């Protein structure tokens, strides 16, 4: 599984946990407890930013400059 797929799976699981109102999240053998719903939303936002950075293609921009009299 690639890093982007792993993060997407974590976001999906976190969305389900947020929807259920659970503050305790189990991911495999790891058990994590969030203090507040706002903290869970912040974690989701951070994961989404990481996923966006991994999947966004950068566009190369070039400039053409002409010098001379232009005759």
C-alpha positions in Angstrom: 0.0 0.0 0.0 1.4 3.4 -0.9 1.6 6.3 1.6 -1.3 8.1 -0.1 -3.5 5.0 0.1 -2.6 4.5 3.8 -3.5 8.1 4.6 -6.7 7.9 2.6 -7.6 4.8 4.6 -6.8 6.6 7.9 -9.0 9.5 6.8 -11.9 7.1 6.0 -11.6 5.4 9.4 -11.3 8.8 11.2 -14.5 10.0 9.4 -16.3 6.9 10.6 -15.1 7.5 14.2 -16.0 11.2 14.1 -19.5 10.3 12.8 -20.0 7.7 15.6 -18.9 10.2 18.3 -16.1 7.9 19.5 -13.0 9.5 21.0 -11.1 6.2 21.2 -9.7 5.0 17.9 -8.1 1.6 17.3 -5.9 1.2 14.2 -4.5 -2.3 14.1 -2.8 -3.0 17.4 -2.6 0.7 18.2 -5.1 2.4 20.5 -5.4 6.2 20.5 -7.6 8.4 22.5 -8.5 11.9 21.4 -9.3 14.5 24.1 -12.0 16.3 22.1 -13.9 16.2 18.9 -12.1 19.3 17.8 -8.8 17.5 18.2 -10.0 14.7 15.9 -11.1 17.2 13.3 -7.7 18.8 13.4 -6.0 15.5 13.0 -8.3 14.8 10.0 -7.4 18.2 8.5 -3.7 17.5 8.9 -4.0 14.1 7.2 -6.0 15.7 4.4 -3.2 18.3 3.9 -0.6 15.5 3.8 -2.7 13.6 1.2 -3.2 16.7 -0.9 0.5 17.3 -0.9 1.2 13.8 -2.0 -1.4 13.7 -4.8 -1.2 17.3 -6.2 0.8 17.5 -9.4 3.0 20.5 -9.7 2.8 22.5 -12.8 5.9 23.9 -14.4 5.5 27.4 -15.7 7.9 28.9 -18.3 8.2 32.4 -19.6 9.3 33.4 -23.1 11.0 36.8 -23.3 11.8 38.4 -26.6 14.5 41.0 -26.8 15.4 43.2 -29.8 13.6 45.7 -31.9 10.9 43.3 -33.0 11.1 44.1 -36.7 
